[in-house]
Amino acid sequence: MKLHAIDGYIQTIYLAEYSDKLMLLDGASRADISYIKQFITHELQRPFSDLAVVVVTHMHPDHAGAAHKLRKLTGCKIVSAKRDSHWYGGIDGFVMHLTDIALARWVANRKRKPKRNLWYSRKLRPDIQLSDGQCIPDFEDWKVLETPGHTDRDLSLHHEKQSILYVADLMVEVKNQLISPFPVFHPNQYKVSIKRVYNLDPEVLLLAHGGKVQLTGEVFHHLLSTAPRTPTTHWRATKVKLRGLAGAILPK
């Protein structure tokens, strides 16, 4: 197995290459489809249809946005966490979906990327749903680990033989420092997930936003000490702003 890192629209995309098949470690964004196709067909000189599996680690635009379209183009299977409900379900989910797309656009603008269409379905239709510790069908050297906190369904991908662990957005690198992502919906579960990754002690730790990093003891303790103690979400941030605005407008 050979692992490739592709410079995506707003994140790093990881592609596992085998002699007869390919697997994307995450669902990327809709804007990444051209990058992925270019890499497979030109850099690797392989047909696009060799893409056999796309894993969706969670439902944010840069991790799920390309999945359905890639399946339509290549016939690949979509793998996700086993959950009974959609992440973006209901009215709140509808609004949060729009907010997450807007946040991805903001990140792209900060990176001075050209404007691209980031729209994708808020309801994932996976072919395969896996639980903690299960191997990915046809790619049994990879297993999924449930590492929730950022959302309720975050997956990390572990290649035990080569000691590679991809943790998606469990942590992000900003100004050469590892920090918690935004949002963190489940802070207690988040800390458990961080501890799990640290205890696995992978030789190669990969992030969607930050590339290859080292989770030293010092960095680990910094992550734990600075991790949010209460949920840090779009709604809480909005409510704080609204309370501040109301306090400034309403008479005391």
N, C-alpha and C positions, 0 to 999 in steps of 0.2 A: 504493500500500500504506500502510495506517495501522496502527500498532502500539499495542495497549492493554496496560496493566499492571493486573492484577487482584490485589487483596489476598487471598491464599489462606490456607489453614489455618495453615501454618507457613512459607510462602515466597511470593514474588511469582511470579505466573503471567503469561506473555506470550502474547497472542493477536494474530495477524496478520490484518487484515481486508482483503478485496478485495470488489469489487462482487458477485461471484457465489460466493464461497467464503471459508472461514475456516481458519486453521491454528494449532494450539497448538504453541508452541516447546518444550514439555516435557509429559510425561505426568501431572504433578501427583500428588496423593494421592487415595485413595478419598474422603476427607473433603472434597475440593475440588469434587466433581461438582456439588453444589448451587450453589456459587458460580459455576462456569462456566456452568451452564444459566441461572441468574438473569441473568448479565451478557449473554449472547447473546440471550435471549428478551425481556428487559425493557429493558436499557440500549441494546442495538443494534436491538431490535425486529425480530429475524430468527428464522427457524425454527432449532431446535436441529440439524436435519439439514444445515444449511449448514456445519457442522464437517466438513471433508473430510479433514484430515490431523492426526495427533497424532505428534509426534516424541518418542521416549524417549531422552534423552541418556545415561542410565545406569540401573541397576536399583534404586536406593534408593527407599524408600516414597513420598517426595514428588516423584519424577521418573518413576515407572513405575506407581504404584499405581492410577491411574484409567484407564489406557489400555484394558484389555480391556472394562471396563464402558462407557466412552465409545463404543467401537466397536459394542457391542451396542445402545446407545441411539440412535446417530446414523448408523451405517454407515460411519464414517470409516476411513481406512487408518492403520495403525501403521507408523512408520518407525523403524528402529534401526540401530546399527552392525552391520557384517557380521562375525559371529563364529561359529565352529563349535560352541562349547559354551555352556551356560547359566552365567551368573555364579554362581547359587546351586546349582550341581550338587553331588551327593554328600551325604554325612553332614555334612561341614564346612559346605557351603553351606546345608543345612537349618537348622543352628544359627545361622549368620550371618544368615540371613533373619529368624529370630525376634529376634535381637539388634538388627538394624536397625529393626525395627518398634518394639521397646521403646525404642530411642534416639529415634525420631520421637515417641513418646508422651511421653518425658521433655521434649523440646523444646516440645511443645504445652503441657505442664504449666507449664513455665517462662514461657511466653507467656500463661498463664492462659486457655487456650482450653478450651472444653467438650470432654468426652470424646467421641470419635467412633470409628467402626469404621475401622481402617487396614489391615485384612487384604487381601492381594492374592496372586495366584499368584507363586511364585518362578521360574516358567518363562515367559518372554515368548514370545508367538507373533506375531511381526511379519508384516506383509504385504509390506514392502519392506525390504531390507537394503542399506545404502550404505557405500561406502568413502570414504576421504579425498578431498575435492575434488569429489565428485559432487553434482549438483544434485538437489533434491527434486522428484520427479515432480509435475506440475501446479502447482508453485511454483518454477519454474526460476530466479527471481531470488534464491533462497536456496540456499546450498550447505553441506554438512556438512564440518567440519574435525575430524579426529581429534586430540583433546587429552588423551591418557591420563595417568594418574598417580594421581588420586583412586581410580579403578578401572582396569581394562584396556581399557575400551570407552567412555570418555567422549567425547561429541560436543559441539562448539560449532557454532553456526549463524551464518553470515556472510551479510549482505545487503550486497554490495559497493557497489551503486549508491547506497545511502543511508548507507554506512559504519557499519552497525550490526553489533555482534558480541555474541551471547549465549553466555556461557561456563558456564552452569549452576553447578556447585559447584567449578569450578577454583580459585576463591578465594572467601572469605566475608568479610563486613564485620562486625566485632565492636567495639563501642565506638568507632565512626568510624575504624577501622583495618582495612586489608586483611591477612588472614592466610591461611595454608594451611588447607585443610579437614581434617576427620577423618572417615575414615581417609585415609592416603596409602599405597597398596599398592606403588607403583612410583616411588620418589623421583627417580631419574635421569630417567625419562620425564616426571615432573612438571615438573622444571626446564626441560626442552626445550619443553614446552607453554607454560609461562609466557613464555619467550623468544619463542616464536612469536606469541603474542597481543600482546606488547609491540611486536614488529617490524611487525605489521599496522597498528598505530596507528589504531584505529577512532575515529571521532568520538563514537560512542555505544557504551559498554561496559556490558553488562547482566549482573547476577548474580541468581541465584535467591534468595540471602540477602544483601541489601544494595542491590538496585535499581541505579540508574544511578551509576556511579563513574568516577573518573579514574585511569588507570594512569600516573602521572608517572614520570620517571626515578628519583626518590627512592623512591617506593613500590615500583617494580619491583626495585630493588636490595635493599630491605628484605625483600621477598618471597623473593628468591633466598637471601639470607643467613640467613633464619630457617626456610627450608624444611627438612623432615626429611632427614637423610642416610641413614637406615635406614628401612625400612617402619614406619609407625605404624598398627597395626591393632588390631582387637578382641582377636585372639589374643595378640599381643605384650603388650598391656596386661594381659590376664588372667594370662598367665604371670608377669609381673613381680609382680603381687599375690600369686599363689600361692607364688612363691619367697620373698617377704617373710613370708608367713604361715608357711611351713614353717620358715624361719629362726627365727621367734619361738617356734614350738612344739617343734621337735626339739632334743634336747640337743646341745650343742657338744662 
